[in-house]
């Protein structure tokens, strides 16, 4: 019996997944942790989940008399906590710099068949939250605006197992739902959405796997962390895109109310619905964004059109 097809271990345990359970030792698992898993800087919660899953696999093996010992029983997650992504940074430290944004975008443009790369690009050009990206539908593309009105959430059941589900409102609407917000679609974001429409597989979702299934926000954020680590960028969370985009809007002269309208900040939750004035203001905001980005968008369009990446696996 092997562990190669077990959930989250499929991509994170190359040295373990082709071995029979009876051959795996405690040293093998500790070596895998240090050399393969922890260099990706997972969250401590994810580390605990992986070790718990491994324990369950070996317990099952013992029950079925496939193996006779559980090598994970003496491995404690807290012993490796200092290798996990624990450090909390200040807001100004969490924002991607312009140089870092360009580096991330150039890397993603080499992989335009990878939905995670497209999600990364979309967030960098819109400031969408990590939980909003996986639940976007193609029907949310209104042409000039993206209707953002859902979020993906994660919780644990009574047995401590994680499960994911959708909510029909965004994070800032939890107290005062108002049918989401409209995010201006700039030429750069339009290019990304067009590439997403050509992803392999049929789906109602904008970003999906080959089977047409929606992706998980956790998987997206882990992919982003690995990408940033490979590019030697210390910041590695999606929220850094929101802060960077907010900073860009400040540089372009947008007011706090206008920025809240685009990003969905808490200031907007006091209104039950967007007023006619808000919608007119959004049109003006989009026109100003396109006006400020016209030269950059032409360069971006040409650059994206030239890049052809590998098919996403």
C-alpha positions in Angstrom: 0.0 0.0 0.0 1.3 3.5 -1.0 0.2 7.0 -0.1 0.7 8.5 -3.6 -3.0 9.3 -4.3 -4.0 10.6 -0.9 -5.3 14.2 -1.0 -2.9 17.0 -0.2 0.1 14.5 -0.1 -0.1 14.1 -3.9 2.1 17.2 -4.7 4.0 17.6 -1.4 5.5 14.2 -0.7 7.6 13.0 -3.7 10.0 11.1 -1.5 7.2 9.3 0.4 4.4 8.7 -2.1 6.1 5.9 -4.0 7.2 3.9 -1.0 5.2 1.1 0.7 3.9 2.0 4.2 6.0 -0.7 5.8 9.2 0.9 4.3 8.6 4.4 5.6 10.4 5.3 8.8 10.2 8.2 11.2 13.5 9.5 9.7 12.0 9.4 6.3 9.1 11.6 7.4 11.3 14.1 9.2 13.6 14.3 6.2 10.5 14.9 4.0 9.4 17.7 6.3 12.7 19.5 6.3 13.7 19.0 2.7 10.3 19.1 0.8 7.4 20.4 2.8 8.7 23.1 5.2 10.7 25.0 2.5 7.3 26.1 1.1 6.6 27.9 4.4 3.2 26.4 5.0 0.9 27.7 7.7 1.2 25.8 11.0 -2.5 24.7 10.6 -1.6 23.0 7.2 1.4 21.3 8.8 -0.8 19.9 11.6 -3.3 18.7 9.0 -0.6 16.9 7.0 0.8 15.1 10.0 -2.7 14.2 11.2 -3.5 12.7 7.8 -0.2 10.7 7.8 -1.1 9.4 11.3 -4.5 8.2 10.1 -2.9 6.5 7.1 -0.5 4.5 9.3 -3.3 3.7 11.8 -5.3 2.3 8.9 -2.3 0.3 7.8 -1.9 -1.1 11.2 -5.6 -2.0 11.4 -5.3 -3.8 8.1 -2.1 -5.5 9.1 -0.2 -3.8 6.2 2.3 -2.3 8.6 3.0 -2.7 12.3 4.1 0.7 13.6 3.1 4.4 13.2 6.3 6.4 12.6 4.3 9.7 12.9 3.3 9.2 16.6 6.4 10.9 18.0 6.5 13.8 15.4 4.9 17.0 16.9 3.9 19.9 14.7 5.0 22.5 17.3 8.6 21.3 16.9 8.6 22.7 13.4 6.4 25.7 14.0 9.3 28.1 13.6 9.7 27.0 9.9 6.0 27.9 9.1 4.6 31.1 7.9 3.9 32.7 11.3 5.4 36.2 11.1 2.8 38.9 11.0 3.9 42.0 9.1 2.7 45.6 9.3 0.5 46.9 6.5 3.3 48.8 4.7 5.4 45.7 4.8 2.7 43.5 3.3 2.3 45.5 0.1 4.1 44.4 -3.0 6.5 47.0 -4.4 6.2 48.0 -8.0 9.3 46.0 -8.9 7.9 42.9 -7.1 4.5 43.3 -8.9 6.3 43.4 -12.2 8.4 40.4 -11.4 5.3 38.4 -10.3 3.3 39.4 -13.4 6.2 38.5 -15.8 6.4 35.1 -14.2 2.7 34.5 -14.4 2.6 35.6 -18.1 4.8 32.6 -18.9 2.0 30.3 -17.6 -1.3 31.6 -19.0 -2.8 28.1 -19.1 -2.4 27.8 -15.3 -5.5 29.1 -13.5 -3.5 29.9 -10.4 -1.3 32.2 -12.5 -4.4 33.9 -14.0 -5.9 34.3 -10.5 -2.6 36.0 -9.4 -2.7 38.3 -12.3 -6.3 39.1 -11.8 -5.8 40.0 -8.2 -2.8 42.2 -9.0 -4.9 44.2 -11.5 -8.1 44.4 -9.3 -7.3 44.0 -5.6 -9.8 41.1 -5.3 -9.6 39.1 -2.0 -8.3 35.5 -2.1 -11.8 34.2 -1.1 -13.5 36.1 -3.9 -11.3 34.8 -6.8 -12.3 31.1 -6.8 -16.1 31.8 -6.8 -16.1 34.3 -9.7 -18.5 33.1 -12.4 -18.3 34.0 -16.1 -21.7 35.5 -15.7 -20.1 38.0 -13.3 -18.3 39.6 -16.2 -20.5 42.5 -17.2 -18.3 43.9 -19.9 -17.0 47.1 -18.3 -17.3 45.8 -14.7 -16.8 42.7 -12.7 -19.7 41.9 -10.3 -18.1 40.6 -7.1 -20.7 39.3 -4.7 -19.6 36.0 -3.3 -16.8 34.6 -1.2 -15.4 31.2 -0.4 -15.1 30.3 3.3 -13.4 27.6 5.2 -14.5 26.0 8.5 -14.0 22.8 10.5 -16.7 20.2 11.3 -17.2 18.6 14.7 -14.4 16.2 13.9 -11.9 18.9 13.1 -12.0 18.3 9.3 -11.9 21.3 7.1 -14.6 22.0 4.5 -15.2 24.8 2.0 -18.4 26.5 1.0 -19.7 29.6 -0.7 -21.4 32.6 0.8 -23.7 34.9 -1.3 -21.9 38.0 -0.1 -18.4 39.4 0.3 -16.4 39.9 3.5 -17.4 43.5 3.9 -21.1 42.7 3.4 -21.5 40.3 6.3 -23.5 42.8 8.4 -25.1 44.8 5.6 -25.5 42.7 2.3 -25.8 45.0 -0.7 -25.4 42.7 -3.7 -21.6 43.0 -3.8 -19.6 45.6 -5.7 -18.6 46.5 -9.3 -14.9 46.4 -10.0 -13.8 48.3 -13.1 -12.4 46.0 -15.8 -9.3 47.7 -17.2 -7.6 46.5 -20.4 -5.1 44.5 -18.4 -7.8 42.8 -16.4 -9.8 42.2 -19.6 -6.8 40.3 -21.1 -6.6 38.1 -18.1 -10.3 37.3 -18.1 -10.2 36.5 -21.8 -7.3 34.0 -21.1 -9.4 32.5 -18.3 -12.3 31.9 -20.7 -9.9 29.7 -22.8 -8.9 27.4 -19.9 -9.3 23.7 -20.6 -12.5 22.2 -19.4 -16.1 23.5 -19.4 -17.2 25.4 -16.3 -19.4 28.3 -15.1 -16.5 29.4 -13.0 -13.9 31.9 -14.3 -11.0 30.1 -12.8 -11.2 26.3 -12.7 -9.4 23.0 -13.2 -9.5 20.8 -16.2 -12.6 19.1 -14.8 -14.4 22.4 -14.6 -14.3 22.4 -10.8 -13.7 25.6 -8.8 -10.3 26.0 -7.1 -9.7 26.5 -3.4 -8.5 29.8 -2.0 -6.1 27.9 0.2 -4.5 26.2 -2.9 -4.3 29.5 -4.6 -2.5 31.2 -1.7 -0.1 28.3 -1.3 0.7 28.6 -5.0 1.3 32.3 -4.5 3.6 31.7 -1.6 5.7 29.2 -3.6 5.8 31.6 -6.5 7.0 34.5 -4.3 9.6 32.3 -2.6 11.0 31.2 -6.0 11.2 34.8 -7.1 12.9 35.7 -3.8 10.0 38.0 -2.7 9.6 38.0 1.1 5.9 39.1 1.0 3.7 36.2 -0.1 0.1 36.9 0.7 -2.8 37.9 -1.5 -3.7 40.8 0.7 -0.4 42.5 -0.5 -2.1 42.9 -3.9 -5.0 44.7 -2.3 -2.7 47.1 -0.4 -0.5 47.7 -3.5 -3.6 48.4 -5.6 -5.0 50.7 -2.9 -1.6 52.6 -3.0 -1.8 52.9 -6.7 -5.3 54.4 -6.5 -4.0 56.9 -3.9 -1.2 57.9 -6.3 -3.8 58.4 -9.1 -5.8 60.7 -6.9 -8.8 58.6 -5.9 -10.5 59.6 -2.7 -11.1 57.2 0.3 -14.7 56.8 -0.7 -13.8 56.0 -4.3 -11.2 53.4 -3.2 -13.7 51.8 -0.8 -16.1 51.5 -3.7 -13.6 49.5 -5.8 -12.0 47.4 -3.0 -15.1 46.9 -0.9 -13.7 48.4 2.3 -15.8 48.5 5.5 -16.9 52.1 4.9 -19.3 50.8 2.2 -21.2 48.5 4.5 -23.4 51.2 5.9 -25.3 51.4 2.6 -27.9 48.7 1.7 -27.4 49.1 -2.0 -25.3 51.1 -4.4 -27.1 54.3 -5.3 -27.4 55.8 -8.8 -24.7 58.3 -7.8 -22.4 55.4 -6.9 -22.9 53.8 -10.3 -22.2 57.0 -12.1 -19.1 57.4 -9.9 -18.0 53.9 -10.9 -18.2 54.7 -14.6 -16.1 57.9 -13.9 -13.6 55.8 -11.9 -13.2 53.3 -14.7 -12.7 56.0 -17.3 -10.1 57.6 -15.1 -8.3 54.3 -14.6 -8.2 53.5 -18.3 -7.1 57.1 -19.0 -4.2 56.7 -16.6 -3.3 53.2 -17.8 -3.8 53.6 -21.6 -0.1 53.5 -22.4 0.7 50.7 -20.0 -2.3 48.6 -21.1 -1.0 48.7 -24.7 2.3 47.4 -23.6 0.7 44.8 -21.4 -1.6 43.6 -24.2 1.3 43.1 -26.6 3.4 41.4 -23.9 0.6 38.9 -22.9 -0.2 38.1 -26.5 3.4 37.0 -27.2 3.7 34.7 -24.2 2.6 31.1 -24.4 2.9 29.0 -21.3 2.6 25.3 -20.6 -0.7 23.5 -20.2 -1.8 23.5 -16.6 -1.6 20.1 -14.9 
